[in-house]
């Protein structure tokens, strides 16, 4: 478990994390911002001392631009962490560069697994064929955890409408496993809210959305979605796997063969942004 100071993780003082204090802090933040807008929640997350030091994690995927734009309007110096698994669509990499320039993001950080680790554990790039969980862990979960070391929390783009099990998603959550605060400023947004915001601000859409990819991950593990299918049906199609594992609730990441009830009781994991 990460060391903490005054209830915040990532500050290596040798103190034991005070989870009760962290839970109380999250409850206080949710009470304070319960009826606020997404922008006000973001401002609170980035400026309220109770939230601590916050980064944004973005996949630069199908709906990412809305939250990226909001963050840029609040503070362009916000750390934005982009995980390049080195298996992404070329379109995603181009889109990431274009958005970073257009939104004038001043602290974009490209996160990758280091070459030595990849050479040891996936020398031929075929790990995904035998163990997709291990591939996600190597290329996503571990690099993100290293990148988040020293941050007290991170901003995601998860929303209540994305599944029935996310119906009670709060603006602020505590990750029991890491002791970090997770911020969900778009929790109350619906699909039309995202589209309307993108249209009103003339924000560019990910080029793969128009080609039938409403949810976009790594190229080998993402397929087109037919009309009427769940938007995430194209992620790890034909497998029980639902998530890459970068989200934790109740100290556990989603793993194949475990449904949302087994994992969290009432909260399903989601995308970053």
N, C-alpha and C positions, 0 to 999 in steps of 0.2 A: 504494500500500500504506500502511496506517495506521502512524503512528509508534508506537514502543514504548519502554518503560523496563523493564529487567530481564526482557525477554522478554514483557512484557504489552503488548497493543495499547491504543489509546485514550488513552495518556498521552503527550501531545505534547511530547516532549523532543528530537525530532530524531534519535533513535537509530534504527539499522537493526534491523528485527525479527530476532531470533535464532531461526530456525525449528528448529534442532537443539535448542536449549534448551527450546523449547515442546514439541517431540515428546517429549523426555525427561521433561518435567513431566507430560504426558498419560500416558505409560507408567507413571510412578511413581504417579499417581493411580489408574490401573486396577489396578495391583498392590496398592496399599494397600486398595482397597475392593472387590476382586474378589469376595469371598464375603459381602459385606454386603447388607443389605436396602435397599429403595428409600428408606426413611426415613434410614438411615445415609448413603447416597450423597448425598441431598439435604443433610443436615447437613454433610457434608464439602464439598460444592460451595459452600455458603453461608458456611461458617465456616473452612475450611482455607485458610491463606494461599497455598498452592500453586495454588489454583483462581482466586484473584483476585476481582474484583468481578463478580457474576453477577446477571443479570435472568432472569425467566421470560417466555417468549413463549407466549401462549395464544390459540387461536381461539374458545374457549368453545363448542366443538363437541360432537360426540356423546359422547366419552369424557373430555372436558377436566376435568370436575368431580373425578375421582379424584385427579389430580395437583395440581389447585388446592387441594384439601382437604389433601393431604400438605404442600404448601408452607405453607399457612396454619397448620398445626400446628407446623411448624418455626420459621417466622418470618413473621408477618403483615405485616411491614414490607418484605418482599421486593418489589422492583419487578416488577410484572406488566404486560407490554406487550400491549395488545389492538389489533389492526389493524382499524379500521373502514374498509372499502373504499368505503362509502356505496352498496354494491350488495348488502349482506347481507340475509338474511331478517329480517323484523320480529321473528320468534320468537327469533332469535339475539340481537338487541339487548335484548329484554326479559329473556331468560335471563341475559345478561351482567350486567345490573343486579341481578337477583334474587340471583345467586350472589355478586356482590361484597358485597352487604349481608349475606347469610347467613353467608359465611365471614369477614366483617369484614376484607376486604383493605384495608390501610392505604396502599398505594402503587400503586394501579391507574392506569395511564397509557393514555389513548385516543389511538391513533396514526392520523393521516389524512394524505393528500396535501394540500398547501396549496391554497387556492382559486385562487391565481394560476396555479399550475402546471396544475391541472385545466382552467382556462379556456383556457390556451394549447394543451394537448395533447389534451384531450377535451371541447371546449366543449359538445357536444350529448349526451354520454354514450353515443356509439355506437362508440367505439374497439373495444369487445369484439367487434363484429360483423366487423370487418375484420382485427384483429390481437389475438388473445387474449393472446399473450405480452406485447405492448406494454401492454395493459391491466393485466395482473398486475404488470408492472414498475412502472408508474406508481402503482398503487393499493396495492401490497403491498411489493414488494422495496425500492424506493427509500425509502419512509417508514420501513420497519423498519431499514434500514441507518443512516439518520440517527438513529433512536431508540437504536440499539445503540452508537453512537459514544461511547466512554468506558467501555464495559463490556469486561471481559476474557473473558466467555463468556455463554452463555444456555442455559436449561433447555428441553428439548423433551419431548414425550410419545411419541416413536417407540418401537416395540417389535419384538422379533425375529419374533414370530409373524405380523406383518402381510404378510410376503412371504418367499419362499425366499432372495431376495437380501439380506435383512436378517438372515440367520441368525447372522451373526458380529458383530452390533452390540454395541459396548462401552458401558460406562457413561460414559466420557469419550472424546471425539474432538477432533482438531485440524482446524479449517477452514483449509486451506492458503490459500485466497483472502483471508481476512480476518485470520488469525492469532488468531482467537478459539477458546476451548474450548467445545465443545458437550456438554452434560450430558444423558444419557438414563437417568434413574433407574428408569424402568419397562421397560428393555430386556428383562428376563427375564420379564415378566408375560405371561400368556396371556389370551385373551378372557374366560375364566371368572373369572380373578383380578380383572379390572376390574369385571365385573358383581358379583362377590361383595363386593368392597370398597365399591362404591356401595350395595349392599343393606344390608351390615352397618352402614354409617354413615348410612343413610337419606338418601342424597344425591339431590337431584332430577335427573331425566333431562331432556335437551333435548327439548322437545315434538315436534320433527320426527322423532325416532327412531321413535316409535310410528306415524308416518305413512309409514314406508318410506324414511327417509333415514339410513342408518348412517354416512355420511360427508358432512359439511355444509360447503359453501363459500359462494360468492356465489350469490344466488338465480338470476340468469340462466344460470349455468353448472353448476347442480346439479339433478339429476333423481332421481326415485324409483328404488330398486333392487329388482328382482324377487327372490323367493326362489331361492336357489342361485347368484345372481350374486356376483361379487367385491364386497366392501363399497364399493370406490371406483369401481365401474362407472358410477355416476351423476355422476361428476366429469368435465366436458368430454366428455360422451357422444358417441360417433361420431367423435371426433378422436384423433389420435396424442398429443396433449398429455396429460401425466401429472401434472405438478406446476406450482405457481405460480412456482417459482424462488427461494424464500427460503432453501432449503438448498443448501449448497455441499459437494462432496466432490472432492478432488483439484483444487481450484481452479475447478470448473465447476458450473453449475446445470443441472438437467434441462431439456431443450428438446424440442419436438416432433420426432419422427423419430429420436430417439436413445434406445436402450434402456439398461437399467441396466448392461449389460456395456460398452457404448460409453462410458458416463459414468464409471463408477467401478471397473469390474472385478468387484466383488463386493458393492457397497453401493448399494442403491436409496434414493432420497430418501423422506421421509415427512412426515406432518403434524407440526404443532408440539405442541399439546396440546388 
